[in-house]
Amino acid sequence: MEQKPTVLPKRTELHMARSMCWHCQSEVTGEYFCEQCVKVQPLSKELDYFTCLGLPRLLNIDLEALEAKFYTLSRSFHPDFYHNKTDSEQAISLGNSALLNIAYRTLKDPIQRAEYLLKLEAGSAKDIRTSPPADLFEEILALQEDLEEYRQAAPSQNQAALEPLKAKLASDREQLEQRQREMELRLADLFNAWDLLHAQAESAPVDDRLRKERETILKGLRELLSNRTYLRNIITDLVAVMA
Amino acid sequence: MARILGIDLGTTNSLIAYMDGKTPRVIAGKQGRAMVPSVVAMTDNGLIVGDPAKEHLVRNPERTIYSVKRFMGKSLADVSDELKYFPYKLHEQGGVIRIQVGEKTYSPPQISAMILKELKLRAEAHLGEDVRGVVITVPAYFNDSQRQATKDAGMIAGLDVLRIINEPTAASLAYGLQQKTQGTIAVYDLGGGTFDISILKLKQGIFEVLATNGNTHLGGDDFDRTIIDLLLHEIRAESGLDLSQYADQMQALRLEAERVKIRLSDDVKTQATIELPEGKGTFRREMTREQLEALVSDLIERTLSPCRLALKDAGLQPSQIDEVVLVGGSTRMPLVRQRVQDLFGKVPHCELNPDEVVALGAAVQADILSGGTQDMLLLDVTPLSLGIETMGGVMSPLIRRNTTIPTSAKEMFTTYVDGQTSVDIHILQGERELAKDNRSLARFQLKVPPLPAGVPRVEVQFLIDANGILNVTAKDVRTNQTQSIEVKPSHGLTDDEVERMIGESFKFAAEDLKARQLIEARTEAEAIRKATEKALGLGGHLIGPEETRAIRASLESLTAASAGEDHRAVRARIADVEKTTHHLAEVLMDTSLKEALQNKKLEELP
């Protein structure tokens, strides 16, 4: 597969793990099948999901095209079509299908896609936040007080007396959901900024300005993603308590 | 390429189907019925399976096994609340239920294997060739243990189980083949013992499952039980009899409850009739569809929340579903259809016979595997999250539910103590936070070299294959050596046990043959007896009284032999009757020939 240039030097270099067909030992030039003996080739374990699905490392993805590619590759790799083949080919088909399915699932979802790209580009997994982000501090604190009050009151009091508390929690929830939507809008901005940077890096030599820009975007992504996850967990808890 | 067949191994009925060119067809038995009741009777003469076994439910309740699918991959504790409905005795050994019949015990896969063998024989008789490779369907919401148990059943039956596929997705293949549908479909599958909902996207021959949900312990059996409980209560009130103390009457009651339920799908009222023991006469009760619906309404309601969860997981609103397909005999109930229609806001499809559609779909999948059908591909999902137990008894998920299969996850393990040589791993399936609330699939010990704590690094790969079955491999990262893992299933048979059961099944096969031969001989004896009686009626006056007496005598000894258990004796008496009636047959033949000739002459007269 043709290697798309990515933005700036990566910490993890892509390895083309195979250079030779496992079966006929000829040099493989085909993407997924040996051009000599037409045997399926194992996808490299180091292959990143974008490359696996033939996509540039962008954050805005054409979902229709992604699905079409996924379906085409599924027809190439799925174990159903290797039933009459050798054990080695069946094992490769199984491994390739598993990788393809995980790649598709990850890239289909914008949040998982961004988290994955962050891992590829910045070399580490997402941050797990244990305390509320600064700009949400007061809202979360207020919510936690309301929740505590509700938890204590819920078993003893009658439904009518709980109504004002419930209304308060509902409004807390609405407010938090509004904050989540705001975060997602900011994420969309960062997605665009990343894709723009990617285009610039392809057409011009990479300079310090681009390098700095890249660091800023990745840092912003990391922060937003972890804040969003934190907020989502809070909302899930809230919904669970109220149900 | 040998032919591969498709099998629907159902709670109540099982079917086998094959691909006839481009059309899947179910294979009917001698009586023309495609469905084989999933009932196994252990008579003194060996095994009887299917329709003839069903007769033994009342005659021989403790030795006649039905609905065994409810026990596949289960422990005794899983089914404790329904034990009272079963006349046969159950206990547990090695985490697996064992069914006690007389002196012997059988695991659920062994009983299922007997049903599979019956289907195999039927297909072999129909196709005139050996049958080995099969695709077997399971409820989509079956967990790993239940799938593995189904695969074991196939092995014990001497079959090569090439694929386990989900029942609702199999049904979608049958529908897709017929209609070339595109779009989003929901398959609502309510069978005898299980419920599944699957949401699929059909596009250019790809059947992509988006989400699935269900309940592997909810189906027509449960509807029957509401009727049983009602009738038990009323009979006790009316006659003071506790029918539940009579195993045979309970089976008669169960079968009548099932018939009442079935009749009320077409009629708005019907009568339940139960013969009571102890000379208490007959209990009769009129039952209306409305009354039945009141009884089962809550049960039907319980199918709807899995539907909503599946929609949520698929990220869809009910209105975004283009087509709804009904599968399983229980979807014949008008109230089920109504509730499904209300939920999705459209009239559900039921063009294909809901009893046969799963087997037909299995045949299509079999044809895909053998390379016949190439334009269709099924991308199914794993129904339950898979994880491992971590510190503090918490479940740490590795593969989320509704992930497209095959799929895999890797986890790195190390040691906590210097010189530790093994790490215990407990594999779980389910959606709950705590390990104890989830299904325990298996445990295994990972071997590690004795090194300072934290130094060993063993990578374990959990791979769910296209059957939805888990495979575990481990690799020492430092030495790059793979290690084989002996996984001890929590609720499954070990490889050794399966081996032993395969051996035993050959022994059963001999007994099967004996039972089959007896049934066939008895059926033939009955046919000959009827024909002879008829011949005596027609031509008794044409032969002497001595001859008539001889024929009568031979018939009597035939009847006596039929009541016995030796098929050879029955065959010998059949031959006897044929010999004694030889002359009578000739006389009748002559007479009818003469008559025929006379008629002809008469007709030919101008």
Contacts between the chains, C-beta under 8 A, distances in Angstrom:
chain1	res1	chain2	res2	distance
A	67	B	203	8.0
A	71	B	203	7.2
A	71	B	204	6.8
A	71	B	206	5.0
A	74	B	206	6.9
A	74	B	377	6.3
A	74	B	379	6.2
A	75	B	206	7.8
A	75	B	377	6.0
A	78	B	377	5.8
A	78	B	379	7.5
A	78	B	466	7.5
A	79	B	406	6.6
A	79	B	465	7.3
A	79	B	466	4.7
A	80	B	163	7.9
A	80	B	365	7.9
A	80	B	368	5.4
A	80	B	369	6.0
A	80	B	377	6.3
A	80	B	378	7.2
A	80	B	466	6.9
A	81	B	371	8.0
A	81	B	374	7.8
A	81	B	377	7.9
A	83	B	162	6.7
A	83	B	369	4.5
A	83	B	370	7.1
A	83	B	371	7.3
A	84	B	1	6.3
A	84	B	370	7.5
A	84	B	371	5.9
A	94	B	406	5.4
A	94	B	463	7.3
A	94	B	465	6.4
A	94	B	466	7.6
A	95	B	408	7.9
A	97	B	406	4.8
A	97	B	466	7.6
A	98	B	406	4.5
A	98	B	407	5.2
A	98	B	408	4.4
A	98	B	463	6.4
A	99	B	408	8.0
A	101	B	379	7.9
A	101	B	403	7.1
A	101	B	404	4.2
A	101	B	405	7.1
A	101	B	406	6.7
A	101	B	407	5.1
A	102	B	403	7.9
A	102	B	407	6.0
A	102	B	408	7.4
A	104	B	404	7.3
A	105	B	403	6.4
A	105	B	404	6.7
